[in-house]
Amino acid sequence: MALPKDASSHHTVWVTPPGDRVHALRYATAGDHLYCFGDDGLGDVGDGTHVDATLHRIANGPPVAAFGATVRTAAPDEVELEAVLELLAHVALGRTLEEVEAAAEDARRHRRIVELVA
């Protein structure tokens, strides 16, 4: 199933794993993929887990789409660096382009990035 048409980057996805509380996560899209960091709010959620997801334009804004998804850990090389930069857009990554690219690459290699597969 494709992502909801309203899915675009710099929005919030509220993810509810089975038997857990809702987690508001920043997400980025790349093509038909929706990525978020899975080492914080989804740290205990394993691959293959079905979750409920709701997209919001802003963190507390009204929902624009709701869907079920499966959590899948993405391999670092399959996540475009631009998507990682969008996930980190609220974080200072450096003072030069080289520092920013190095910090984003480090996050891509060392943080768990998950795809919510609709």
C-alpha positions in Angstrom: 0.0 0.0 0.0 1.3 3.5 -0.8 1.8 6.3 1.7 -1.2 8.6 2.3 -1.1 11.4 -0.3 -0.8 14.0 2.5 2.5 12.5 3.7 5.3 15.0 3.1 8.4 15.9 5.0 8.7 18.1 8.1 5.6 16.9 9.7 4.8 14.8 12.7 3.7 11.2 12.8 2.1 9.9 15.9 2.9 6.2 16.3 1.1 3.9 18.6 2.7 0.5 19.1 0.5 -2.3 20.5 0.0 -1.9 24.2 2.1 1.2 24.4 1.5 4.9 24.5 1.6 7.2 21.5 5.0 8.6 20.4 5.2 11.9 18.4 8.1 11.6 16.0 9.5 13.8 13.3 9.5 12.1 9.9 10.9 12.5 6.5 9.8 11.1 3.2 11.8 9.9 0.2 9.7 8.6 -2.7 7.2 6.2 -1.2 9.2 5.8 2.0 8.4 7.3 5.4 11.4 7.3 7.7 11.8 8.3 11.4 14.4 7.6 14.0 13.7 4.4 15.8 16.1 4.6 18.6 14.1 6.8 20.9 10.3 6.4 21.1 10.4 3.2 19.0 13.5 1.8 20.7 11.6 -1.2 22.1 9.6 -1.8 18.9 10.9 -4.6 16.8 10.9 -5.1 13.1 7.6 -6.5 11.8 5.5 -4.9 14.5 2.3 -3.4 13.3 1.6 0.1 14.6 -1.1 2.7 14.1 0.1 6.0 12.7 -1.4 9.4 12.3 0.1 12.3 10.3 -0.2 15.8 11.6 1.0 19.0 9.9 2.2 20.3 13.2 2.8 18.5 16.5 -0.6 19.4 18.0 -2.5 20.2 14.8 -5.4 18.2 13.5 -4.7 14.9 11.8 -4.5 14.8 8.1 -4.2 11.0 7.6 -4.3 7.8 9.6 -3.0 4.4 8.6 -1.6 1.1 9.8 2.1 0.5 9.2 4.8 -2.1 9.8 8.1 -1.1 11.4 11.2 -2.0 9.4 14.7 -1.0 10.2 16.3 0.5 7.1 19.9 -0.2 6.1 22.0 2.9 6.3 22.8 2.9 2.5 19.2 2.8 1.5 18.2 6.0 3.3 19.0 9.1 1.2 21.2 11.6 3.0 18.6 14.3 2.3 16.0 12.3 4.3 18.5 12.1 7.2 19.0 15.9 7.0 15.3 16.4 7.1 15.0 14.2 10.2 17.8 16.4 11.8 16.6 19.8 10.5 15.9 21.0 14.1 19.4 20.1 15.3 22.5 22.2 14.8 24.9 19.9 12.8 27.9 22.1 12.3 29.2 25.4 11.0 30.4 24.3 7.6 28.9 22.2 4.9 31.5 19.5 5.6 30.6 19.4 9.3 26.9 19.2 8.5 27.4 16.4 6.0 29.7 14.5 8.4 27.1 14.8 11.2 24.3 13.6 9.0 26.4 10.7 7.7 27.2 9.8 11.3 23.5 9.7 12.2 22.7 7.6 9.1 25.4 5.1 10.1 24.9 5.0 13.9 21.3 5.7 14.6 18.4 3.3 14.0 16.3 4.6 11.2 13.0 2.9 10.7 10.6 2.9 7.8 6.9 2.8 8.5 5.7 0.6 5.7 2.0 1.4 4.9 
